[in-house]
């Protein structure tokens, strides 16, 4: 008797963004609202797309593996209009995967918040820059650098990159979870 092999119906699968792209998203809640107000942006979070909608993102609690479907109903944009080679996208994916488990950088969030209020504490910025921890947008900038892409948005330290800066880069296009 022949063994039955089930294959995924590709026509039914959502058209996920290409692996190696980054996304920005407008999430719900008070803290995301504060981030959007402080950065004058429609977006408050960022991450890297892997394959089939899997993502890597930095959240309080650390860098984790997730899925883009977790943001169903949220406003999302992807840098799908930016020219990136297949090799660069593979390098971004590898770099993003390598960050899974790294601690979340609470100091960088505090520093970014103070910066938006006009308070510049060099000691806090130095401490955040050297602690090896990540916020969401720093993860994106770091993964881009691994592929030779300039996703640092002109900032000298990755910790200073915000989702707003990433959203303002050329090549950002809206993406919607299929309903």
C-alpha positions in Angstrom: 0.0 0.0 0.0 1.4 3.4 -1.0 2.1 5.9 1.7 0.0 9.1 1.5 2.1 12.3 1.4 0.3 15.5 2.3 1.6 18.7 0.8 0.8 22.2 1.9 -1.6 23.9 -0.4 0.5 26.9 -1.4 -2.5 28.6 -3.0 -4.2 28.7 0.4 -1.1 30.1 2.3 -1.0 33.8 2.9 1.5 35.7 0.8 4.0 36.3 3.5 6.7 38.9 3.0 10.0 37.6 1.7 12.4 36.2 4.3 15.1 38.8 5.2 12.8 41.8 5.1 12.1 43.9 8.1 8.7 45.0 9.2 7.3 47.8 11.4 3.9 47.5 13.2 1.5 49.7 15.1 0.5 47.6 18.1 -2.1 48.2 20.8 -1.7 49.5 24.3 -0.5 52.4 26.4 3.3 51.9 26.1 3.1 51.5 22.3 1.0 54.7 22.2 3.6 56.6 24.2 6.3 55.3 21.8 4.3 56.5 18.8 3.7 59.9 20.3 7.3 60.4 21.4 8.7 59.4 18.0 5.9 61.1 16.0 5.2 57.9 14.1 2.4 55.5 13.2 4.6 52.6 14.2 6.1 51.4 17.6 7.6 48.0 17.0 9.9 46.3 14.4 11.3 42.9 13.6 12.8 40.6 10.9 10.7 38.3 8.7 12.0 34.7 8.4 10.3 32.2 6.2 6.6 31.5 6.0 5.7 34.5 8.2 8.0 33.5 11.1 9.6 36.5 12.7 12.4 37.4 15.1 11.6 40.3 17.4 12.9 41.9 20.6 10.3 42.4 23.3 10.4 42.9 27.1 11.6 39.4 28.2 14.1 39.1 25.3 14.6 38.4 21.7 12.2 35.7 20.6 10.9 33.7 17.6 7.3 34.6 16.7 4.9 34.8 13.8 3.6 37.7 11.8 0.0 36.4 12.2 0.3 37.6 15.9 -0.2 41.1 14.5 -3.3 40.3 12.5 -5.5 43.5 12.7 -2.5 45.8 13.2 -1.1 48.2 10.7 2.1 46.7 9.2 4.6 48.0 6.7 7.5 45.9 5.2 10.6 47.2 3.3 9.5 45.1 0.3 10.3 48.0 -2.1 14.0 48.0 -1.2 16.3 46.1 -3.5 18.0 43.3 -1.5 19.7 40.3 -3.0 18.9 36.7 -2.0 22.3 36.5 -0.4 21.7 39.6 1.7 18.3 38.3 2.7 19.9 35.0 3.8 22.5 36.9 5.8 19.8 39.0 7.5 17.9 35.8 8.5 21.0 34.2 9.9 21.9 37.3 11.9 18.4 37.6 13.2 18.2 34.0 14.3 21.6 34.4 16.1 20.0 37.0 18.4 17.2 34.8 19.8 17.5 34.7 23.5 19.4 37.9 24.0 18.0 40.1 26.8 15.8 43.1 26.1 17.6 46.5 26.5 15.5 48.4 29.1 18.3 51.0 29.4 18.1 51.8 25.7 14.4 52.3 26.0 14.9 54.7 28.9 17.6 56.5 27.0 15.4 56.9 23.9 12.6 58.2 26.0 14.7 60.8 27.7 16.2 61.8 24.4 12.7 62.5 23.0 12.2 64.8 26.0 15.4 66.6 25.3 17.4 65.0 28.2 20.8 63.7 27.1 22.6 61.5 29.7 25.8 60.4 28.1 26.5 57.9 30.8 23.1 56.2 30.2 23.7 56.1 26.4 27.1 54.6 26.9 25.9 52.0 29.3 23.0 51.0 27.0 25.3 50.9 24.0 27.7 48.5 25.6 25.5 46.1 27.5 25.0 43.6 24.6 21.2 43.7 24.9 18.7 44.7 22.2 15.5 46.6 21.5 13.4 45.8 18.4 14.8 48.4 16.1 18.4 47.7 17.1 17.9 44.1 16.2 16.8 45.2 12.7 19.7 47.5 12.3 22.2 44.9 13.5 20.7 42.2 11.2 21.0 44.6 8.3 24.6 45.4 9.0 25.4 41.6 8.9 24.2 41.7 5.2 26.0 45.0 4.3 22.7 46.9 4.5 22.5 50.4 6.1 19.4 50.0 8.3 21.0 52.2 11.1 19.1 55.3 9.7 22.2 57.5 10.2 22.5 56.7 13.9 26.0 56.1 15.3 24.6 53.3 17.6 22.0 50.7 16.8 20.3 51.4 20.1 19.4 54.9 18.9 17.4 53.5 15.9 13.6 53.6 16.4 10.8 51.9 14.6 9.8 55.4 13.4 13.2 55.8 11.7 12.9 52.4 10.0 9.3 53.2 8.9 10.5 56.5 7.2 13.1 54.7 5.0 12.5 54.4 1.3 10.9 51.2 0.1 8.4 50.7 2.9 5.1 49.3 1.7 1.9 48.5 3.6 1.3 44.8 4.2 -2.0 43.3 5.3 -2.7 39.9 6.8 -5.2 38.2 4.5 -8.6 37.8 6.1 
